[in-house]
């Protein structure tokens, strides 16, 4: 009889765990502090909450946030939310797996997926950001939107960024303005830089004192020194070089152009 009870108890526990895992993401179980120390001024899951909750709706205040799911506003020192809809304000670090709304980090902000606005004084880390980023340094795997920052390092940007320092991007599509330098593998759109623009391949318009393209340009380069291996467009500057032009038109002052559509790529 005792063995039978033990078996039933084990089956009940497994069933409960399975139901819970379907209801909440496995990431929630990593937040080991939720549910241990909290106080709700209102209903059980609604109102003003102090501490960490499994799920809460309203205002949540704590020092080290590990609330799993929050719909409302969070005020904390360190945050490690999993899912949040609303506003997250962290004096030191704002962190979440997915946030829809506003994220404010006093020093850093690290988000897997953000749909909304991110404000950080020093550095922001994002896997996917759909919206607006404002920070001193922005590191993002993918940005779909607008970024205002001092330094940018990103794999993919679709939209626009405004940087007063150095921008390093793998693939950029849109409008890009940098006070100093932008370096990319591939750019489609408009790029304006204070000193240097460097790219493997550029399609569109680039304006900078020095424009360098190591493979090809489809569009227009405007600057003091413009250089590309293969030009399909126009160069306007003090000195221009197009590697696929025949001599003596390979290097020309003021303007250079090449429009041979039938030319094969190297």
C-alpha positions in Angstrom: 0.0 0.0 0.0 2.8 2.4 0.9 4.5 1.6 -2.4 1.3 2.3 -4.3 1.0 5.8 -2.6 4.6 6.6 -3.4 4.0 5.8 -7.1 0.9 8.0 -7.1 2.8 10.8 -5.5 5.5 10.6 -8.1 3.0 10.6 -10.9 1.2 13.6 -9.5 4.5 15.5 -9.2 5.5 14.8 -12.8 2.1 15.8 -14.0 2.3 19.1 -12.1 5.7 19.8 -13.4 4.7 19.1 -17.0 1.7 21.4 -16.7 3.8 24.1 -15.2 6.4 23.8 -18.0 3.7 24.2 -20.6 2.4 27.3 -18.9 5.8 29.0 -18.3 9.0 29.1 -20.3 11.9 27.0 -19.0 13.7 30.3 -18.5 11.3 31.1 -15.7 12.7 28.2 -13.6 16.2 29.8 -13.9 14.9 32.7 -11.8 15.2 30.9 -8.5 14.2 33.8 -6.4 10.7 34.4 -7.6 7.9 33.6 -5.3 10.0 33.3 -2.2 10.0 36.9 -0.9 7.3 39.2 -2.1 4.4 41.3 -1.0 1.5 42.5 -3.1 -0.4 45.6 -2.1 -3.6 44.7 -3.8 -4.7 41.4 -5.2 -2.4 38.4 -5.5 -1.2 39.1 -9.0 -2.4 42.7 -9.4 -1.5 46.0 -7.8 1.8 47.3 -6.3 4.3 44.5 -5.8 7.4 44.4 -3.6 9.9 41.6 -4.4 9.9 38.9 -7.1 6.8 37.1 -8.5 6.2 34.3 -10.9 3.7 36.6 -12.7 2.5 40.1 -11.8 0.4 42.9 -13.3 1.0 46.5 -12.1 4.0 48.2 -10.4 6.9 46.1 -9.2 9.7 47.4 -6.9 12.8 45.4 -5.8 16.6 45.5 -5.7 17.4 42.3 -7.6 14.6 41.6 -10.0 13.8 38.0 -11.1 10.1 38.3 -11.8 9.3 35.9 -14.6 6.4 37.7 -16.3 5.5 41.3 -15.7 2.8 43.5 -17.3 3.3 47.0 -16.1 6.3 48.9 -14.7 9.4 47.7 -13.0 11.8 49.7 -10.8 14.9 48.0 -9.6 18.7 48.0 -9.3 19.5 44.9 -11.3 16.9 43.2 -13.5 16.7 39.7 -15.0 13.1 39.5 -16.2 12.1 36.9 -18.7 8.9 38.3 -20.3 7.8 41.9 -19.8 5.2 44.2 -21.3 5.6 47.8 -20.2 8.4 49.8 -18.7 11.6 48.5 -17.1 13.8 51.0 -15.1 17.1 49.6 -13.7 19.6 51.8 -11.9 22.5 49.6 -13.0 21.5 46.9 -15.4 18.3 46.2 -17.3 18.1 42.6 -18.6 15.3 40.6 -20.1 14.7 37.7 -22.6 11.9 39.7 -24.3 10.6 43.1 -23.6 7.8 45.0 -25.3 7.9 48.6 -24.3 10.5 50.8 -22.7 13.9 49.7 -21.2 16.0 52.1 -19.2 19.4 51.0 -17.9 21.5 53.3 -15.8 24.8 51.7 -16.9 24.0 48.7 -19.2 21.1 47.1 -20.9 21.1 43.6 -22.2 18.0 42.3 -24.1 17.5 39.2 -26.2 14.5 40.8 -28.0 13.2 44.3 -27.6 10.2 45.8 -29.3 10.2 49.4 -28.3 12.7 52.0 -26.9 16.0 51.4 -25.2 17.8 54.1 -23.2 21.2 53.4 -21.7 23.9 55.7 -20.5 26.9 53.5 -21.2 26.5 50.3 -23.3 23.6 48.3 -24.6 23.7 44.6 -25.8 20.9 43.3 -27.9 20.3 40.2 -30.0 17.2 41.7 -31.8 16.1 45.3 -31.4 12.9 46.5 -33.2 12.6 50.2 -32.4 14.8 53.0 -31.1 18.1 52.7 -29.2 19.9 55.6 -27.4 23.2 54.8 -25.8 26.9 55.6 -25.7 27.8 52.3 -27.3 25.3 50.0 -29.1 26.2 46.3 -29.7 23.4 44.6 -31.6 23.2 41.4 -33.6 20.2 42.9 -35.5 18.7 46.4 -35.3 15.5 47.2 -37.2 14.9 50.9 -36.5 16.9 53.9 -35.3 20.0 54.1 -33.2 21.6 57.3 -31.6 25.0 56.5 -30.1 28.6 57.2 -29.9 30.0 53.8 -31.0 28.1 51.2 -33.0 29.0 47.5 -33.5 26.3 45.5 -35.3 25.9 42.6 -37.6 22.7 43.9 -39.4 21.1 47.3 -39.3 17.9 48.0 -41.2 16.9 51.6 -40.7 19.1 54.4 -39.6 21.8 55.2 -37.1 23.5 58.4 -36.0 26.9 58.0 -34.4 29.5 60.6 -33.4 32.3 58.0 -33.3 33.1 54.8 -35.0 30.6 52.4 -36.5 31.4 48.8 -37.5 28.6 46.9 -39.3 28.5 43.8 -41.3 25.4 44.6 -43.3 23.7 48.1 -43.4 20.6 49.1 -45.2 19.1 52.6 -44.8 20.6 55.9 -43.8 23.8 56.1 -41.7 25.4 59.3 -40.4 28.7 59.0 -38.5 30.8 61.9 -37.1 34.1 59.9 -37.7 34.1 56.6 -39.5 31.8 53.8 -40.8 33.2 50.4 -41.8 30.9 47.8 -43.3 31.0 44.7 -45.4 27.9 45.6 -47.4 25.9 48.8 -47.5 22.7 49.7 -49.3 21.5 53.3 -48.9 23.0 56.6 -47.9 26.1 57.0 -45.7 27.5 60.3 -44.5 30.8 60.3 -42.5 33.1 63.0 -41.1 36.4 61.3 -42.0 36.2 57.9 -43.6 33.8 55.4 -45.2 35.1 51.9 -45.9 33.1 49.0 -47.4 33.6 45.8 -49.3 30.5 46.6 -51.4 28.4 49.8 -51.5 25.1 50.4 -53.3 23.7 53.9 -53.0 25.3 57.2 -52.0 28.3 57.8 -49.7 29.7 61.2 -48.7 33.0 61.5 -46.8 36.4 63.0 -47.2 37.8 59.5 -47.9 35.6 56.8 -49.5 37.1 53.4 -50.0 35.4 50.4 -51.5 37.5 47.2 -51.7 35.2 45.3 -54.2 32.6 47.4 -56.0 30.4 50.5 -55.9 27.0 50.7 -57.5 26.0 54.3 -57.1 27.8 57.6 -56.2 30.9 58.4 -54.1 31.4 62.1 -53.1 34.6 63.1 -51.3 38.2 64.3 -51.6 39.6 60.8 -52.3 37.3 58.2 -53.8 38.6 54.7 -54.6 37.0 51.4 -55.6 38.1 48.2 -57.4 35.1 48.2 -59.7 32.9 51.2 -60.3 29.3 51.1 -61.6 28.3 54.7 -61.2 29.9 58.1 -60.5 32.8 59.4 -58.4 33.0 63.1 -57.6 36.0 64.4 -55.7 39.5 65.9 -55.8 41.0 62.6 -56.9 39.0 59.5 -58.0 40.2 56.0 -58.9 38.1 53.2 -60.5 40.1 50.0 -61.0 37.9 48.8 -63.9 38.4 51.9 -66.0 41.0 51.8 -68.8 44.0 54.0 -68.7 44.2 57.0 -68.6 40.7 57.2 -67.1 41.5 54.9 -64.1 42.6 57.9 -62.0 40.9 61.2 -62.7 40.4 64.5 -60.9 37.0 66.1 -60.2 34.8 63.3 -61.7 35.0 59.7 -62.8 32.4 57.3 -64.0 31.8 53.8 -65.4 28.5 52.3 -66.6 29.3 49.1 -68.4 26.5 46.8 -67.4 27.8 43.8 -69.3 31.1 43.8 -67.5 31.8 40.6 -65.5 32.7 40.7 -61.9 36.2 39.6 -61.0 
